[in-house]
Amino acid sequence: AVALARIRTTPVFRGKPEKHIRLPGRITVDERRITNVTAHFPGRIRDLMVDFTGAPIRKGEPMATIYSPELVSAQRELLEALKRQDRLPGMVESAREKLRRWELTEAQIREIEERGEVRTDLEILSPVDGFVLTRNISREQHVQEGSVLFEVADLAQVWAVFEAYEEDVGWISTGNPVTFELRAAPGQKMDAAISYIDPTVNPNRRTIRVRADIENPDRRLKPEMLARGVIVAELPEEALMVPASAVLWTGPRSILFVLDTEAERPRFEAREVTLGPRSGDDYVIAEGVEEGEHVVSHGTFRVDSEFQLADRFSMMNREPGRGAPIVHDHGPPDEHDHDDVIIGAPPEDLRGEVPDDFREEFTQLLFEYIDIKEALVESDLETALQAGEDFIEALESIGEHRMRGDAHMAWMVFYDNIHAHGQALTNATDLEEARNEFRFLSNIMIEATTSLGADDDFYHQFCPMAFDDQGGSWISDEAVIRNPYLPETMLRCGEVKAEL
């Protein structure tokens, strides 16, 4: 029975917990490398050499020409002072200094002196190398002293700015290495170090900005590119750990099934434990087990189901002796290796506790899920895998810790399962494997949508013929059946089970 149920155990081990903190982010301009080109005197713009944003510019290159009566007057003062240089040498230097304060270069001042004539239009030169972020002027426009004409950014160094949820900030410190990749270049990893942590929390998203300085000599990194970062942080001391798949997590009550190694036949004990932080694919156990004990790490839900049917203490049966609880039917037994399909009472209706901004983002996540479904309908593996990547990115941008109370507890469980199956889908090597993973992802998404709600109409659809008559469910944004599991042979096989 144990072999048929594919139940496996793993010893409790001692290790140094690591926390993999996923951080959505984007590339931004290094604010310290932005230069404002301002007007130091009132005047009128006569010509524009730089007439669009994004234009590259080198230090000393002309950006515009300006006519100014004050500038004309200052040039006359210099030329008159040069005529009286023998008697009043201090006047020449004073006139030059006035032009220098207006940021005329030595070459421009020397040209005025050598020409001996006043120039009515004078060039405004770029003070730095970079790219024009903003252009605030046009031809023949009048400007006042202090007007910002251009913003120029040096992109040789940029910032990667990430959003960390406030619960994770205690794990992050300046100097932490962060590995990230760009949406524009998936699979190409880049390394940096956290250089700054924002002292304030975004009150709407409950996140804190952290940033890394990135050298960008080839200007390959563009401002506003989307990035996904990971920080691997360690706790200072070792702790007891078990695989995350061993834990039945229900908020404050967490249960492990411990193997009785002295029994002649497989025998398990449901044991309540105190859960510590998650460490990658493992959980820290603060209390409840000993090092070396064997816990069920694969097939946990099957063992729990047996405990429920036998009316023994389990995840869903808090009070043994009152009769076995009613178990929500999720269809035929699953022979796949995944065991974190949610089994228990029908999903609790938490829609009244879900804030509008979360539901809006969750609805967008559903549309990313629909893109995977449509790719499977077309039997397009490459598009399905890319849609899976987009789905994971949308999920991570929502984050795990967004709500309070029961809705928060439910979403944490949904998030872990959605992320695990979504990630597994993106690693599929063929359509059969991708459809199998999509089936498990669909079951969880149906549970989550039923519990949390959405801002649009979606449909729970089911085909009893899929997966060798085991059946398969999915979500669609239209009532018409388009079967993602059997599109070549039974595209219209299925029915609408419920409107979500």
C-alpha positions as CSV (number, residue, x, y, z in Angstrom):
1,A,0.0,0.0,0.0
2,V,2.9,2.3,0.8
3,A,4.5,1.6,-2.5
4,L,1.4,2.1,-4.5
5,A,0.8,5.4,-2.8
6,R,4.4,6.4,-3.5
7,I,5.0,7.4,0.1
8,R,8.6,8.3,0.9
9,T,10.2,9.5,4.1
10,T,13.2,11.8,4.8
11,P,15.2,12.1,8.0
12,V,15.1,15.3,10.0
13,F,18.4,17.0,9.4
14,R,20.4,19.9,10.9
15,G,21.5,22.6,8.6
16,K,22.0,26.3,8.2
17,P,18.8,27.9,7.0
18,E,18.8,30.0,3.9
19,K,16.0,32.2,2.7
20,H,15.6,32.8,-1.0
21,I,14.0,36.2,-1.2
22,R,12.5,36.9,-4.6
23,L,12.5,40.6,-5.5
24,P,10.6,42.1,-8.5
25,G,12.3,45.2,-9.7
26,R,13.4,47.4,-12.6
27,I,16.4,49.3,-13.9
28,T,16.3,53.0,-13.2
29,V,18.6,56.0,-13.8
30,D,21.2,56.7,-11.0
31,E,19.8,59.9,-9.6
32,R,23.3,61.0,-8.7
33,R,24.2,61.1,-12.4
34,I,21.4,63.4,-13.5
35,T,22.5,66.9,-14.5
36,N,20.2,69.8,-15.1
37,V,21.1,72.2,-17.9
38,T,19.7,75.5,-16.7
39,A,19.4,79.1,-18.1
40,H,21.6,81.5,-16.1
41,F,20.0,84.6,-17.6
42,P,16.6,85.3,-19.3
43,G,16.5,85.0,-23.1
44,R,14.9,83.4,-26.1
45,I,15.8,80.0,-27.6
46,R,16.8,80.5,-31.3
47,D,17.8,77.1,-32.4
48,L,17.8,73.5,-31.1
49,M,20.5,71.0,-31.9
50,V,19.0,68.5,-29.5
51,D,15.3,68.3,-30.3
52,F,14.2,64.9,-28.9
53,T,14.5,63.0,-25.7
54,G,16.8,60.1,-25.6
55,A,19.4,61.8,-27.8
56,P,23.0,61.0,-26.9
57,I,25.2,64.0,-26.1
58,R,28.9,64.5,-25.4
59,K,30.4,67.0,-23.0
60,G,31.0,70.3,-24.7
61,E,28.6,69.6,-27.7
62,P,26.0,72.4,-28.4
63,M,22.4,71.7,-27.4
64,A,20.8,75.0,-28.3
65,T,21.5,78.7,-29.1
66,I,20.0,81.5,-27.0
67,Y,19.6,85.3,-27.6
68,S,19.7,87.4,-24.4
69,P,20.0,91.2,-24.0
70,E,21.9,90.5,-20.7
71,L,24.4,88.3,-22.5
72,V,24.9,90.9,-25.2
73,S,25.5,93.5,-22.5
74,A,28.0,91.3,-20.7
75,Q,30.0,90.8,-23.9
76,R,30.1,94.5,-24.5
77,E,31.4,95.1,-21.0
78,L,34.2,92.6,-21.7
79,L,35.2,94.2,-25.0
80,E,35.2,97.7,-23.5
81,A,37.3,96.5,-20.5
82,L,39.8,95.0,-23.0
83,K,40.2,98.5,-24.6
84,R,41.1,99.9,-21.1
85,Q,43.1,96.9,-20.0
86,D,46.3,99.0,-19.5
87,R,44.6,101.4,-17.1
88,L,42.0,99.1,-15.5
89,P,43.3,95.5,-15.7
90,G,40.9,94.4,-12.9
91,M,37.8,95.2,-15.1
92,V,38.8,92.6,-17.7
93,E,39.0,89.8,-15.1
94,S,35.7,90.9,-13.5
95,A,33.9,90.8,-16.9
96,R,35.4,87.4,-17.6
97,E,34.3,86.1,-14.2
98,K,30.7,87.2,-14.9
99,L,30.6,85.1,-18.1
100,R,32.2,82.1,-16.3
101,R,29.4,82.3,-13.6
102,W,27.0,81.9,-16.5
103,E,28.9,78.7,-17.5
104,L,30.4,80.0,-20.6
105,T,33.6,78.0,-21.3
106,E,37.1,79.5,-21.6
107,A,37.0,78.7,-25.3
108,Q,33.8,80.7,-25.7
109,I,35.1,83.7,-23.8
110,R,38.4,83.6,-25.8
111,E,36.5,83.5,-29.0
112,I,34.5,86.7,-28.0
113,E,37.8,88.5,-27.2
114,E,39.5,87.4,-30.4
115,R,36.5,88.3,-32.6
116,G,36.2,91.7,-31.0
117,E,32.5,91.6,-31.8
118,V,29.4,90.9,-29.8
119,R,27.6,87.6,-30.7
120,T,23.8,87.9,-30.6
121,D,23.3,84.2,-30.4
122,L,25.4,82.0,-28.1
123,E,25.5,78.2,-27.8
124,I,24.4,76.3,-24.7
125,L,26.9,73.5,-24.3
126,S,26.3,70.1,-22.5
127,P,28.2,70.0,-19.2
128,V,28.4,66.1,-19.2
129,D,28.3,63.0,-21.4
130,G,25.0,61.2,-21.4
131,F,21.5,60.9,-22.8
132,V,18.8,63.6,-22.8
133,L,16.1,62.5,-20.3
134,T,13.8,65.5,-20.8
135,R,13.6,68.5,-23.1
136,N,11.7,71.4,-21.7
137,I,12.2,74.0,-24.5
138,S,11.3,74.6,-28.1
139,R,12.4,77.1,-30.8
140,E,11.6,80.7,-30.1
141,Q,10.6,80.0,-26.6
142,H,11.3,82.6,-23.9
143,V,13.0,81.3,-20.8
144,Q,13.7,82.9,-17.4
145,E,16.8,82.7,-15.2
146,G,16.8,79.3,-13.5
147,S,14.6,77.5,-16.0
148,V,15.6,73.9,-16.5
149,L,16.2,73.5,-20.3
150,F,17.4,69.8,-20.4
151,E,17.9,66.9,-18.0
152,V,21.0,64.8,-19.0
153,A,21.6,61.4,-17.5
154,D,24.9,59.5,-17.5
155,L,24.0,55.8,-18.0
156,A,27.5,54.4,-17.5
157,Q,26.2,53.4,-14.1
158,V,22.5,52.6,-13.3
159,W,20.4,51.4,-10.4
160,A,18.6,48.1,-10.1
161,V,15.7,48.9,-7.7
162,F,13.9,46.0,-6.1
163,E,10.8,45.8,-3.9
164,A,11.1,43.8,-0.7
165,Y,8.2,42.9,1.4
166,E,8.5,44.3,5.0
167,E,8.6,40.8,6.5
168,D,11.7,40.0,4.5
169,V,13.6,43.2,5.2
170,G,15.1,41.8,8.4
171,W,17.0,39.3,6.2
172,I,18.4,41.9,4.0
173,S,21.4,44.2,4.7
174,T,23.7,46.4,2.6
175,G,26.4,44.3,1.0
176,N,24.1,41.2,0.4
177,P,24.8,39.8,-3.0
178,V,21.8,39.8,-5.4
179,T,21.5,37.8,-8.6
180,F,19.0,39.1,-11.1
181,E,17.9,38.7,-14.7
182,L,16.1,41.0,-17.1
183,R,12.8,40.2,-18.7
184,A,14.5,41.3,-21.9
185,A,17.2,38.7,-21.5
186,P,15.8,35.7,-19.7
187,G,18.4,33.2,-18.5
188,Q,21.3,35.7,-18.4
189,K,22.2,36.1,-14.8
190,M,23.9,39.3,-13.4
191,D,25.4,39.8,-10.0
192,A,25.4,42.9,-7.8
193,A,25.4,43.9,-4.2
194,I,22.7,45.8,-2.2
195,S,24.0,49.3,-1.7
196,Y,21.0,51.0,-0.1
197,I,17.8,50.1,1.8
198,D,15.0,52.7,1.8
199,P,14.1,53.9,5.3
200,T,10.4,54.1,4.6
201,V,7.6,51.6,3.7
202,N,5.3,52.0,0.7
203,P,1.9,52.1,2.5
204,N,0.0,50.7,-0.4
205,R,2.2,47.8,-1.4
206,R,3.8,47.2,2.0
207,T,7.2,47.0,0.4
208,I,10.5,48.6,0.9
209,R,12.8,49.6,-1.9
210,V,16.3,48.2,-2.0
211,R,18.8,49.0,-4.7
212,A,22.1,47.9,-6.2
213,D,24.6,50.0,-8.2
214,I,25.3,48.4,-11.7
215,E,28.1,49.3,-14.0
216,N,26.8,49.8,-17.5
217,P,29.7,50.7,-19.8
218,D,28.1,49.4,-22.9
219,R,24.7,51.0,-22.1
220,R,23.0,47.6,-22.5
221,L,20.8,48.2,-19.4
222,K,18.0,50.6,-20.2
223,P,16.0,52.5,-17.6
224,E,12.6,50.9,-16.9
225,M,13.7,47.4,-18.0
226,L,11.9,44.9,-15.7
227,A,14.2,42.7,-13.5
228,R,13.8,39.7,-11.2
229,G,16.2,39.4,-8.4
230,V,17.0,36.7,-5.8
231,I,18.8,37.3,-2.5
232,V,20.0,34.2,-0.6
233,A,20.3,35.1,3.0
234,E,21.5,32.9,5.9
235,L,20.5,32.6,9.5
236,P,23.6,32.7,11.8
237,E,22.9,29.4,13.5
238,E,22.1,25.8,12.4
239,A,18.6,24.5,13.0
240,L,16.5,21.3,12.5
241,M,15.0,21.2,9.0
242,V,12.6,19.1,7.0
243,P,11.5,19.2,3.3
244,A,8.6,21.7,2.8
245,S,6.6,18.9,1.2
246,A,6.5,17.2,4.6
247,V,4.6,20.0,6.3
248,L,0.9,20.3,6.3
249,W,0.6,24.0,7.1
250,T,-2.6,25.4,8.4
251,G,-1.4,28.6,10.1
252,P,-0.4,28.2,13.7
253,R,-1.1,24.4,13.5
254,S,1.5,22.6,11.4
255,I,1.6,18.8,11.2
256,L,4.2,16.2,10.2
257,F,3.8,12.5,9.9
258,V,6.6,10.7,11.7
259,L,7.5,7.2,10.8
260,D,7.8,4.6,13.6
261,T,11.1,3.0,12.6
262,E,10.7,0.2,15.2
263,A,7.4,-1.1,13.8
264,E,7.4,-4.2,11.6
265,R,5.0,-2.6,9.1
266,P,4.7,1.1,8.0
267,R,3.2,3.0,10.9
268,F,3.0,6.8,11.2
269,E,2.3,9.3,14.0
270,A,0.6,12.7,13.2
271,R,2.7,15.2,15.2
272,E,2.0,18.9,15.7
273,V,5.1,21.0,15.4
274,T,6.2,24.6,15.7
275,L,7.2,25.9,12.3
276,G,10.1,28.3,11.8
277,P,11.0,30.2,8.6
278,R,11.1,28.6,5.2
279,S,14.5,27.9,3.8
280,G,14.3,27.3,0.1
281,D,12.7,23.9,-0.4
282,D,12.8,23.2,3.4
283,Y,11.2,24.4,6.6
284,V,12.9,25.1,9.9
285,I,11.2,23.1,12.8
286,A,11.5,25.0,16.0
287,E,9.9,22.3,18.2
288,G,8.2,18.9,17.8
289,V,10.8,16.6,16.2
290,E,14.3,15.3,16.8
291,E,17.2,15.0,14.5
292,G,17.3,11.7,12.7
293,E,13.6,11.0,12.9
294,H,12.0,10.1,9.6
295,V,9.0,12.2,8.3
296,V,6.8,11.6,5.3
297,S,8.1,13.9,2.6
298,H,6.2,12.5,-0.4
299,G,2.6,11.4,-0.2
300,T,1.8,13.5,2.8
301,F,-1.8,14.2,1.8
302,R,-2.5,10.6,1.1
303,V,-1.4,9.7,4.6
304,D,-3.5,12.5,6.0
305,S,-6.5,11.2,4.1
306,E,-6.1,7.8,5.7
307,F,-6.0,9.4,9.1
308,Q,-9.2,11.3,8.3
309,L,-11.0,8.2,7.2
310,A,-9.8,6.4,10.3
311,D,-11.1,9.3,12.5
312,R,-7.6,10.0,13.9
313,F,-6.0,13.3,14.6
314,S,-4.9,14.9,11.3
315,M,-4.8,18.2,9.5
316,M,-8.5,18.4,8.9
317,N,-9.7,16.3,11.9
318,R,-8.9,18.4,15.0
319,E,-11.3,16.4,17.3
320,P,-11.0,12.6,16.7
321,G,-13.8,10.5,18.0
322,R,-16.6,12.7,16.6
323,G,-16.8,10.7,13.3
324,A,-14.7,11.0,10.2
325,P,-15.0,14.4,8.5
326,I,-16.4,14.9,5.0
327,V,-13.6,15.2,2.5
328,H,-14.0,17.4,-0.5
329,D,-14.0,15.3,-3.7
330,H,-11.2,16.3,-6.0
331,G,-11.7,13.6,-8.6
332,P,-9.9,10.3,-9.1
333,P,-6.6,9.5,-7.2
334,D,-3.7,11.2,-8.8
335,E,-0.7,9.0,-9.9
336,H,1.5,12.1,-10.5
337,D,4.4,12.9,-8.2
338,H,2.8,16.1,-6.8
339,D,1.1,15.8,-3.5
340,D,0.4,19.4,-2.5
341,V,-3.1,19.6,-4.1
342,I,-5.3,21.1,-1.4
343,I,-7.6,18.5,0.2
344,G,-10.1,19.4,2.9
345,A,-13.3,21.3,3.2
346,P,-14.6,23.3,0.2
347,P,-12.8,26.6,-0.2
348,E,-13.8,29.2,2.3
349,D,-15.4,32.3,0.8
350,L,-13.0,35.1,1.7
351,R,-14.0,37.6,-1.0
352,G,-15.2,40.1,1.6
353,E,-11.7,40.3,3.1
354,V,-9.8,40.8,-0.1
355,P,-8.8,44.4,-0.9
356,D,-9.6,45.8,-4.3
357,D,-5.9,46.3,-5.4
358,F,-5.1,42.6,-4.7
359,R,-8.2,41.4,-6.6
360,E,-7.2,43.5,-9.5
361,E,-3.7,42.1,-9.6
362,F,-5.0,38.5,-9.1
363,T,-7.4,39.0,-12.0
364,Q,-4.4,40.0,-14.2
365,L,-2.7,36.8,-13.0
366,L,-5.7,34.8,-14.2
367,F,-5.3,36.4,-17.7
368,E,-1.6,35.3,-17.7
369,Y,-2.9,31.8,-16.8
370,I,-5.3,32.0,-19.7
371,D,-2.4,32.7,-22.1
372,I,-0.8,29.3,-21.0
373,K,-4.1,27.6,-21.6
374,E,-4.4,29.1,-25.1
375,A,-0.9,28.0,-26.0
376,L,-1.7,24.4,-24.9
377,V,-4.9,24.5,-27.0
378,E,-2.6,25.4,-30.0
379,S,-0.1,22.7,-28.9
380,D,2.6,25.4,-28.9
381,L,5.1,24.3,-26.2
382,E,7.5,27.3,-26.7
383,T,4.7,29.8,-26.3
384,A,3.3,27.9,-23.3
385,L,6.7,28.0,-21.5
386,Q,7.1,31.7,-22.2
387,A,3.5,32.3,-20.9
388,G,4.5,30.3,-17.8
389,E,7.4,32.7,-17.2
390,D,5.1,35.7,-17.6
391,F,2.7,34.0,-15.2
392,I,5.4,33.5,-12.5
393,E,6.6,37.1,-12.9
394,A,3.0,38.3,-12.4
395,L,2.6,36.1,-9.4
396,E,5.9,37.3,-7.8
397,S,4.9,40.9,-8.4
398,I,1.8,40.3,-6.3
399,G,3.9,38.8,-3.6
400,E,3.1,36.4,-0.8
401,H,2.3,38.9,2.0
402,R,-0.4,41.2,0.8
403,M,-3.4,40.8,3.1
404,R,-4.4,40.2,6.8
405,G,-6.3,37.7,8.7
406,D,-7.8,34.6,7.1
407,A,-7.4,35.9,3.6
408,H,-3.6,36.3,4.3
409,M,-3.3,32.8,5.7
410,A,-5.1,31.3,2.7
411,W,-3.2,33.3,0.1
412,M,0.2,32.2,1.6
413,V,-0.8,28.5,1.1
414,F,-2.2,29.2,-2.4
415,Y,0.9,31.2,-3.3
416,D,3.4,28.4,-2.4
417,N,1.4,25.9,-4.4
418,I,0.8,28.1,-7.4
419,H,4.4,29.1,-7.5
420,A,5.6,25.5,-7.3
421,H,3.4,24.2,-10.1
422,G,3.9,27.2,-12.2
423,Q,7.7,26.9,-12.0
424,A,7.4,23.2,-12.7
425,L,5.4,24.0,-15.8
426,T,8.1,26.3,-17.1
427,N,10.6,23.5,-16.8
428,A,8.6,21.0,-18.8
429,T,10.4,19.3,-21.7
430,D,7.4,18.3,-23.8
431,L,3.7,19.0,-24.2
432,E,2.6,16.0,-22.2
433,E,4.6,17.1,-19.2
434,A,3.4,20.7,-19.6
435,R,-0.2,19.6,-19.7
436,N,0.2,17.5,-16.6
437,E,1.7,20.4,-14.7
438,F,-1.1,22.7,-16.0
439,R,-3.7,20.3,-14.6
440,F,-2.2,20.7,-11.1
441,L,-1.8,24.4,-11.5
442,S,-5.5,24.6,-12.6
443,N,-6.8,22.8,-9.6
444,I,-5.1,25.3,-7.3
445,M,-6.1,28.3,-9.4
446,I,-9.8,27.2,-9.3
447,E,-9.6,26.9,-5.4
448,A,-7.9,30.3,-5.1
449,T,-10.4,32.0,-7.5
450,T,-13.4,30.5,-5.7
451,S,-12.1,31.6,-2.4
452,L,-10.7,35.1,-3.2
453,G,-12.8,36.2,-6.2
454,A,-11.9,38.1,-9.4
455,D,-12.9,41.3,-11.2
456,D,-14.0,39.5,-14.4
457,D,-16.1,36.5,-15.5
458,F,-14.2,33.2,-15.5
459,Y,-15.4,29.6,-16.0
460,H,-14.4,26.3,-14.3
461,Q,-14.4,23.8,-17.1
462,F,-13.9,20.0,-16.9
463,C,-13.3,17.2,-19.4
464,P,-13.9,13.7,-18.0
465,M,-11.9,12.1,-20.8
466,A,-8.6,13.8,-20.1
467,F,-5.6,11.9,-18.7
468,D,-6.9,8.4,-19.4
469,D,-10.4,9.1,-18.1
470,Q,-9.2,10.6,-14.8
471,G,-10.5,13.9,-16.0
472,G,-9.0,17.4,-16.0
473,S,-10.2,20.9,-15.0
474,W,-9.1,24.3,-16.2
475,I,-10.2,27.9,-16.1
476,S,-11.4,29.8,-19.2
477,D,-12.5,33.4,-19.8
478,E,-15.2,32.3,-22.1
479,A,-18.0,29.7,-21.8
480,V,-17.1,28.0,-25.1
481,I,-15.1,24.8,-24.5
482,R,-11.5,24.8,-25.9
483,N,-9.8,21.8,-24.3
484,P,-6.1,22.3,-23.5
485,Y,-5.6,18.6,-22.8
486,L,-7.0,17.0,-25.9
487,P,-7.1,19.8,-28.6
488,E,-6.1,17.5,-31.5
489,T,-8.8,14.8,-30.8
490,M,-11.4,16.3,-28.5
491,L,-11.2,20.1,-28.7
492,R,-14.8,20.5,-27.6
493,C,-14.8,17.8,-24.9
494,G,-15.9,19.3,-21.6
495,E,-18.5,21.2,-19.7
496,V,-18.8,24.3,-17.6
497,K,-18.8,23.2,-13.9
498,A,-19.2,26.6,-12.4
499,E,-18.9,30.3,-13.0
500,L,-16.1,31.8,-11.0
